[in-house]
């Protein structure tokens, strides 16, 4: 079937391989009756106690020839897959005093001696090569709510695994992935990057019903707001090094009791147009802010313009229907309107359509400071 004569250059083209190595066994277990070779090389997958049937493959080799090819060389000599294992190499066995291969009493696998070189080692007798099976580690993702495994990854020990991008992350229909944890009680975040070890590892996955933008940093919070998405805050967020851009918003912000700190807005210099100025331009009728603290909000206005600005800490306009639930805002709005004397300052919003009934357990405590007294 296939002959190989091994020369100094490797790999050789199939025409040269046909000279000295014969692939004896496209089908496992049948060695054939003809013998156009000197010695038989057996590839034993060394599965031991694993439930894998008929793993051996065979090559016929001329005396003094190199084996040249190994399972996986081509479609006629395929590598047999063994679930959750990979083959590091092929080895000669350690031999007992009676000349038989030694075996591990626990796994039933043959103990390995010398790694075989397919480029330099020559065959001078019938030879059995044993696979060095290395178990791949499994990273399982378990849905905290259901206990179901929603995704598994396997890799060799030592492999580095970065956090999965959204298209590869665990999925659950109608839900958004919130985060990964080391236990089902969510006492500790699962750390990325993850390095596969010798043991299997479980990451517990928290899903949230609905379509949400998960905010675990100032930047992800900003992206959610600018995209007018429902935002789910998973940590206290510091905006000290972030430029806040005011925008309209008409979604839900679930703060989960977290704080936003370091938010600063400035409006200075000469302006040619008039408009409102606040944390938001407009909060729409479907806007819903809940379980959120904005601490030490800082707004500074000192613009110069011929017209006027309408200045408020929360928004230029809050439309009727918007809701605040357990929202606390503290901070200061300092203003100098000496160069825009017709400007106006408001304590919450310029146009405030929200009713008392739509504000539950809220404390909006923002000092208004006229820097000119």
N, C-alpha and C positions, 0 to 999 in steps of 0.2 A: 504494500500500500504506500508507505513512505520511507525512503532511504535517506540517511544523512551521512555525509562525510564532513567532519568538522575541520575547518582551516583557520588560519590566523585571524581572518576578518569575520566579525559577527555583527548582525545576523547575515547569513548567506541566502541567496535566492533559492527558491524551492527546487529548482532544477538540480542544484548542487546537493541540497539536502537529500534528494532521492537516491544519492549514491551509497550511503552507509547506514541510515537509520530506517527501520521499518516500523510504521505505526500498525501494531497488530490488532488493536481492539477498538474499532469504532463503537461496537456494542459491548457493554460491560459483561465480563464473565466468559467470553468465547475467545480462546487463544488461537484457534485455527490448527491445522495439521501440518502445513508446510513450514519450513524453517530456513528461509533465505537470509539468515543472520547467524552470528556466533553466540551472542549472549542476550539474555532477556532482562530488560529493566522494567521493574514493576513500580508503579506509583501508587502507594498505599495512603489513603487519606487520613489514616490514623485517628479514626473517630472514636475509638474506644467504646464507652458506654452510651454514646449518643445514638439516637434512633435514626440512623442513616443507612440505607441499604446499598450494597453493591458498589463501593466507591473505587475499586482498583481499575487502573488503566495500564496499558503495556506498550513498550517499544522494543523492537529488535535492533541490536547494535553490533556492528562488526568489531572484532577483537582490536583493542587499542584505540577505538574511536571515542569521540566525545558524544554525549547524549544530544546536545545541540538544541533540542526543543523540550518544552515542558507543557503540561496541561494548560490550555488557554492560548496555544500557539496559533490555531486557526479553528475554523468551524468543524473540521473533522477531528479535532483533538481538543474539545472544549474543557474548560475548567468546571468541575462539578461544584455548584454552589452549595454551601452549608449555612443554613440560616444563622445569623448573628455571629458568624466566624469569618475570619479571613486567613489566608495562608501566607505566612511570612517567608517561607522558603521550604526547600526539601532537604532532608538530612539522612545520613546513614544512622543505624540504630546503635545504642549501647548494647553490648552483648554480655550475657551472663557467662559463668564459667563453662557451661555446657555448649556455648556458642549460639544460644537462642536469644532473641531480643528481650531485654528487660522491659517490664511494664509497670506503670504507676498503679498501685493497688486500688486507688480511689477512682481514678478516671478511666482506667483500663487502657490508657494510651501507651504506646511504645515510647520509652525514654530516648532522647535524641543525642547524637554524638557530634558528628561533623557535618557542617552545611555543605551541600553539593554545589560545585561550580559547573554550570552548564557550558562554560567556555573553555575550561582547562582540565577538569577531571576526566580521566579516561576509564573505560570499562574493560576489565580483564576477567570478569566472571559474572555469572548471573547476579543481579543487584536489585535490592529492594530499597526504594527511597520513601521516607515517611514524611508526611506533611507536618509542619509546625503550625498547628491551629491556634490562632490567637482570638480569644473571645472579644467581640466588639461590645462596647458599653452602650446601654440604652438610656436615653433621657425621655421619660414619659411625662406627658402633660395631663393632669387630672383636673376635671371640672370640680371646683369646690362644692357647688350646689348639688350635683348629682353623683359625684364619685366616679364618673365615667372617664376612661382614658380617651381624650379627644385627639391626641397626636403623639407619635413617637418618632424619635430620631436615634440613629445608631452611628457610631463612629469608633475609630480605634483609640485606645488610651493615649492621652497626650494631645488629642485634637482640640483646637480652640473653637468654641462656638459663640459667635456674637449674638446679641438679641435679634430675634427674627423680625425681618421687615414685615409690613402689614400683610402682604400677599402670601407670605409663608407662615404667618402666625396661626395658632390654633383658632378655629372658627366655631361659632354656634349661631344658628339661624335666628335672626331677630335680636341679637345681643351684640354688645361691644366689649372687647377685651379690655379690662381695666389694668390688670397687672399680674405679675408672677410672684409666688410666695414659696417659702421653704416648708410650710405646713398648712393644713386646712384651716387652722385658726387665724391665719394671716398675721402671725406674730413677727415675722421677719421677711423682708423682701428677698427674692431670689436674685443672686448677684450675677451680672453679666460683665465681661465675657465669662463663659463657663468652660472649664477644662475637663474633658472626659478622663475619668480614672478607671480603675479596674472594676469598680462596683457600679451597678445601675443606680440611677438617681431619679427622683420624682420631683417635678415642679408643679405646684398647685396653682390653677388658673382661676382668676376671679372675673366673671362676666357680669355685665350690667345690661338689663333689658332696655332696648331702644338703641337709637343711633346717637352716639356721643363722641365728642372730641375730648380725649383724656389730657388734662393739664397737670403735668408734673414738673413744669418749669415755667419761668416767665415767658419764654418764647412760645411754648406750646399753648399757653393761655392766650397770648396775643393772636396766634394763628386761628384759634377757635373763634375768638371774638370777631376778627376781621372777616372770617368766612361765614359769620352769622350762624354758627353751629351751636348745638347744646353742649355746654362745657362742664366737665366733671373734674373738679379739683381734687387731687390726691395727696397734696403736700402743701405746707406753707411756702409761699412764693415770694422771692425778693426781686423787686424791679429796679434796684439801685443802679444797675448797669444797663438798663433797658430803656430805650426811647419809646414812650407811649404815644400812639397815634390815635386821636379821637375818631370815632366812627359810630354809625348807627348800629343798633343791636335790637333783635327781636326774638331772642331765644331764651333758654333756661341756663342759668349758672347755678350749679349745685356745688356749694363751697365745702360741704362736709365738715363744717366747723373750722376750716383752715383760715389763715391770715394772708392777706396781700400787703406787703410792706414795700416802702421805697418808691411808691408811685409819685412822680413829679411831672407837672405840666407847666410849661412856660410859654408866654406870649409876649414878645418884646419887639423892638425895632419899628420901622415904618411899615404900615399896612395900607393897601390901596382898596381893600374891600371890607365890608362890614359883615359880621356873622356872629353866631353864638360861640361860646367857649366853655367847655367843661369836660368831665371824664368821658362822657358820651355826647354825640351830637343829638341823637334821638333814641330814646328807649320806647320801642313799639308797644302796641296793645297786648301783644303776647309775651312780652319780656317778663321773666320771672327770676328774681335774684333771691337765693335762700341759703341760710346757714353759712353766711360769709361775713368776714370782718376785713374791712379796708382800714388799715392802721396808719396814722400819720400821713394822710394824703396831703400833698403840697402842691398848691396852685399859685402861680405868680403871674400877674398881668401888669404890663407897663408899656403897652403898645402905643404908638403915635399914629393917629389917622384923623382925617377930616370928618368922618362919620362917627358911628358909635358901635360899641361892642356890647353884647348882652352876656354877662359873665355869671356862671353858676357852677358850684363844685361838682354836682352829679351829672347834669345834662342840660342841653339847651331846651329840650322838650321831653317830658315824660307823658306819653299818651294814656288816656283813660283805658283801664283794663290791665295795665302793668301791675305787677305784684312784687312786694318786698316781704320776705318772711325770715325772721331772725337775722336781720342784717344790721351790722354795726359799722358806722363810718366815722372816723375821727381824723382831724387834720386842720389845715389852715388855708384859707384863700386870702392872699395878700394882693392888694391892687393899688395901682397908681394910675388914675384916670385924668391926671392933670393935662396930658397931651391928647386926650380923647374925652373932653368934659361932658359930652352927652351920653356917655356909656352908662350902663346900669348893672347893678350887682344884686344877685338873688341868693337866698340861703340854700336852696336845694336845686331847683330848676327854674329856667326862665318861664317856660310854659309847663306848669305842673298839673297834669290831669289826673294824677293818682289820688284816690280817696283814702280816708282813714281806714275804711273797711278792708282796703287792699294792702295795708301795712300791719303786719303782725309781729309784735315783740321786736321793734326796730329802734335803733338809737342812731340818729344822724346828727352828730355833734361836730360841726365844722365852724371854726372861728372865722369871721370876716374882718380883715384888718386893712384899714385905709392907711397906707404908709405915709400919706400927707396929713394925717390927723383928721 
